[in-house]
Amino acid sequence: MSNVFFVGCGPGDPELITVKAKKLIQKADVIVYSGSLIPPPILKLCKKGKLYDAAGLVREEIFEILYKNAKKDKLVVRLHDGDPSIYGAIKEQIDNLQEKGISSTVIPGVTAFLASAAALETQLTLPGITQTIIVTRAESRTKVPKREKISELAKHKATLIFYLSVHLLSDIVTESIAGGYKKSTPVAVVYRASWKDQKIVKGTLGDIVKKIRNEKITKTAIVIVSNVIDSKTYEYSKLYDKKFSHGYRKSKIK
Ligand SMILES: C[S@@+](CC[C@H](N)C(=O)[O-])C[C@H]1O[C@@H](n2cnc3c(N)ncnc32)[C@H](O)[C@@H]1O
């Protein structure tokens, strides 16, 4: 059966790519890539393939390129930034290809929120603070179900991660506070995580909008609202506690 590869190539640093993704890009006959978010050194890995920038194409045009070439048994790669499953619009293409008898293989990648956490040198869950991460977006043209309103999600006091939303930062702030977060809650914005021009801006729900306006960041950023950012009050993990026994180690307290 003919096949299309949906490949994640990571957040920007060309070394944050999987070996599988690299090999597929090197061997591909055709690559449709997601515009400006794919770093040029990764596109340069493509030695003989024809490259199409998806930024200027609509769904039907992308589908046609994938379908037509897969049908000819070419090695076809749909290259996504980060991980294809995160706001990547792959399901519609996989389903349409399947209807025409073409199978798909998905290769995961390092998504932007994980590169952002790395840039912040932090942990997204901390004992005593939160054990939950909520990944979401603020509402704009793409509607978000009412039950997932930011004010509802904020009630959990989990780590809130926003894609595609830095231009809607004031909505994030208003709704996070409406949901019960204090104005002093830490917020971090990571612009172009892992790229050479990466920028980190830290603040609180009270002052982050002004800071981001001053930095003129309007896109390609992850917003994290959470008390895990620069926390001084977390608890140490149980896993490495000398009093704690588990399947691989006995307690070191006599
Ligand atoms: C259409 S989504 C694609 C996300 C991608 N599939 C992923 O897993 O990272 C694009 C959004 O991802 C986020 N993004 C992508 N790359 C980023 C990076 N290097 N640093 C910060 N945010 C990034 C931004 O919020 C941007 O608006």
PDBQT file of the ligand as one rigid body, heavy atoms in Angstrom, charges set to zero:
ROOT
HETATM    1  C1  LIG A 301       0.350  25.511  14.357  1.00  0.00    +0.000 C 
HETATM    2  S1  LIG A 301       1.132  25.378  15.902  1.00  0.00    +0.000 S 
HETATM    3  C2  LIG A 301       2.191  24.037  15.594  1.00  0.00    +0.000 C 
HETATM    4  C3  LIG A 301       2.799  23.441  16.823  1.00  0.00    +0.000 C 
HETATM    5  C4  LIG A 301       3.798  22.338  16.512  1.00  0.00    +0.000 C 
HETATM    6  N1  LIG A 301       3.160  21.235  15.851  1.00  0.00    +0.000 N 
HETATM    7  C5  LIG A 301       4.524  21.834  17.771  1.00  0.00    +0.000 C 
HETATM    8  O1  LIG A 301       4.358  20.671  18.158  1.00  0.00    +0.000 OA
HETATM    9  O2  LIG A 301       5.261  22.618  18.380  1.00  0.00    +0.000 OA
HETATM   10  C6  LIG A 301       2.183  26.780  15.894  1.00  0.00    +0.000 C 
HETATM   11  C7  LIG A 301       2.364  27.343  17.292  1.00  0.00    +0.000 C 
HETATM   12  O3  LIG A 301       3.300  26.534  17.986  1.00  0.00    +0.000 OA
HETATM   13  C8  LIG A 301       4.054  27.334  18.847  1.00  0.00    +0.000 C 
HETATM   14  N2  LIG A 301       5.468  27.217  18.424  1.00  0.00    +0.000 N 
HETATM   15  C9  LIG A 301       5.970  26.518  17.398  1.00  0.00    +0.000 A 
HETATM   16  N3  LIG A 301       7.311  26.535  17.413  1.00  0.00    +0.000 NA
HETATM   17  C10 LIG A 301       7.669  27.258  18.480  1.00  0.00    +0.000 A 
HETATM   18  C11 LIG A 301       8.910  27.608  19.075  1.00  0.00    +0.000 A 
HETATM   19  N4  LIG A 301      10.066  27.188  18.566  1.00  0.00    +0.000 N 
HETATM   20  N5  LIG A 301       8.890  28.354  20.194  1.00  0.00    +0.000 NA
HETATM   21  C12 LIG A 301       7.743  28.764  20.767  1.00  0.00    +0.000 A 
HETATM   22  N6  LIG A 301       6.523  28.458  20.259  1.00  0.00    +0.000 NA
HETATM   23  C13 LIG A 301       6.496  27.712  19.128  1.00  0.00    +0.000 A 
HETATM   24  C14 LIG A 301       3.536  28.756  18.748  1.00  0.00    +0.000 C 
HETATM   25  O4  LIG A 301       2.552  28.907  19.748  1.00  0.00    +0.000 OA
HETATM   26  C15 LIG A 301       2.927  28.747  17.377  1.00  0.00    +0.000 C 
HETATM   27  O5  LIG A 301       1.917  29.728  17.265  1.00  0.00    +0.000 OA
ENDROOT
TORSDOF 0
